[in-house]
Amino acid sequence: MNGPEIHVEVAPELALFVPHHRRGGATALATDGVSTLGHVVESLGVPLTEVGTLVVDGREVPVSHVPAAGESVTVRPVERPQRVPGAPLRFLLDVHLGTLARRLRLLGVDTAYESTDIGDPALATRSAAERRVMLSRDRGLLRRRELWAGAYIYSTQPDEQLSDVLDRFAPELRPWTRCTACNGLLRPATKEEVADRLEHGTRRSYDVFAQCGDCGRAYWKGAHHEQLEAIVREALRTRTQAG
């Protein structure tokens, strides 16, 4: 680019997206004179899903702003909790976020998940059709224009991923109400209703069950319940502190 030169400063929270030489404050950037500021920011590596406001010479501007020579641009991160237009708040996760999907469902958050790689175009189309926030570590996917909304998952660790999503979006939590396998809603069930899905030891040892209204999977407080309980307890504790 050999057009107007501007100065761009990217917030520290977004520094991981840009080259190292642009992480220490405002740096010069030559533009082509016709591209929007949104396009310029994306060309630096920052997905627009992660941008809260764009400030030019002290005033907020839309992503459609075309920067002029000499302007100083500040790229700010999304404010938290982030408000997503439309209701209810729902998510769509790509194939790499299976553990996060199960944990969000455990907390009662409406979470769709693709267990196979259906491709970026199909994911973006589903996000738009169902008005779901696309969660992904794929920056290319998050740049697709047809997305309803999206968010980058910054960590590779499930505990940190869950904490970040809950902090960023503050979804309503209703633990133990969704199927962790398919996202369907759970209902109380008698032992007789789920007997054909239980091994003999389970039938003998447990009396309280729930069943998914969509896939029929049965749930009870089995060997892993304490681990799941700890995840729920930590999420609720954090939510109480934030409130």
Backbone hydrogen bonds, N-H to C=O, Kabsch-Sander energy under -0.5 kcal/mol:
donor,donor_aa,acceptor,acceptor_aa,energy
3,G,31,T,-2.2
6,I,29,L,-2.9
7,H,71,E,-2.6
8,V,27,T,-2.7
9,E,73,V,-2.9
10,V,22,R,-0.5
11,A,75,V,-2.3
14,L,11,A,-2.0
15,A,12,P,-1.5
17,F,14,L,-1.7
18,V,15,A,-1.3
22,R,19,P,-2.0
23,R,20,H,-1.8
27,T,8,V,-2.2
29,L,6,I,-2.8
31,T,4,P,-2.8
37,L,65,H,-3.3
38,G,63,V,-2.7
40,V,36,T,-2.1
41,V,37,L,-2.8
42,E,38,G,-2.2
43,S,39,H,-2.1
44,L,40,V,-0.9
44,L,41,V,-0.7
45,G,42,E,-1.4
46,V,41,V,-1.6
50,E,47,P,-2.0
51,V,48,L,-1.3
52,G,50,E,-0.5
52,G,76,R,-2.8
54,L,61,V,-0.6
55,V,53,T,-0.5
55,V,74,T,-2.5
56,V,54,L,-0.5
56,V,59,R,-3.2
57,D,55,V,-0.6
57,D,72,S,-2.6
59,R,56,V,-1.8
61,V,54,L,-2.6
65,H,62,P,-1.8
70,G,5,E,-3.2
71,E,68,A,-1.8
73,V,7,H,-3.8
73,V,71,E,-0.5
74,T,55,V,-2.7
75,V,9,E,-2.9
76,R,53,T,-2.5
76,R,74,T,-0.7
78,V,50,E,-0.9
82,Q,168,R,-4.1
84,V,82,Q,-0.6
91,F,110,D,-2.3
92,L,133,V,-2.5
93,L,112,A,-2.3
94,D,135,L,-1.3
97,L,94,D,-1.9
101,A,97,L,-2.2
102,R,98,G,-2.2
103,R,99,T,-2.0
104,L,100,L,-2.4
105,R,101,A,-2.2
106,L,102,R,-2.2
107,L,103,R,-1.4
108,G,105,R,-2.0
109,V,104,L,-2.6
111,T,109,V,-0.6
112,A,91,F,-2.7
114,E,93,L,-1.7
115,S,113,Y,-0.7
118,I,116,T,-1.1
123,L,119,G,-2.0
124,A,120,D,-2.8
125,T,121,P,-2.2
126,R,122,A,-2.3
127,S,123,L,-2.5
128,A,124,A,-2.0
129,A,125,T,-2.7
130,E,126,R,-2.6
131,R,127,S,-0.7
132,R,127,S,-2.1
133,V,90,R,-3.1
134,M,132,R,-0.5
134,M,149,A,-3.1
135,L,92,L,-2.9
135,L,133,V,-0.5
136,S,151,A,-1.8
139,R,137,R,-0.8
142,L,138,D,-1.8
143,R,139,R,-0.8
143,R,140,G,-0.7
144,R,141,L,-1.6
147,L,144,R,-1.3
149,A,132,R,-0.7
151,A,134,M,-2.5
153,I,136,S,-2.0
154,Y,152,Y,-0.7
161,Q,157,Q,-2.8
162,L,158,P,-2.6
163,S,159,D,-2.2
164,D,160,E,-2.3
165,V,161,Q,-2.3
166,L,162,L,-2.5
167,D,163,S,-2.1
168,R,164,D,-2.6
169,F,165,V,-2.5
170,A,166,L,-1.6
174,R,107,L,-2.8
174,R,172,E,-0.5
176,W,106,L,-2.4
177,T,174,R,-0.9
178,R,105,R,-0.5
179,C,184,G,-3.4
183,N,179,C,-2.0
186,L,177,T,-2.7
187,R,211,Q,-1.9
189,A,209,F,-2.1
194,V,190,T,-1.2
195,A,191,K,-0.5
195,A,192,E,-0.6
197,R,194,V,-2.2
198,L,195,A,-1.5
203,R,199,E,-2.3
204,R,200,H,-1.9
205,S,201,G,-1.7
206,Y,202,T,-2.0
209,F,189,A,-0.8
209,F,207,D,-0.5
210,A,219,Y,-2.0
211,Q,187,R,-2.7
212,C,217,R,-2.4
213,G,185,L,-2.7
216,G,212,C,-1.1
219,Y,210,A,-3.0
222,G,220,W,-2.0
225,H,222,G,-1.7
228,L,224,H,-2.0
229,E,225,H,-3.1
230,A,226,E,-1.9
231,I,227,Q,-1.4
232,V,228,L,-2.2
233,R,229,E,-2.8
234,E,230,A,-2.3
235,A,231,I,-2.0
236,L,232,V,-2.4
237,R,233,R,-2.3
238,T,234,E,-2.4
239,R,235,A,-2.1
240,T,236,L,-2.3
241,Q,237,R,-2.1
242,A,238,T,-2.3
243,G,239,R,-1.9
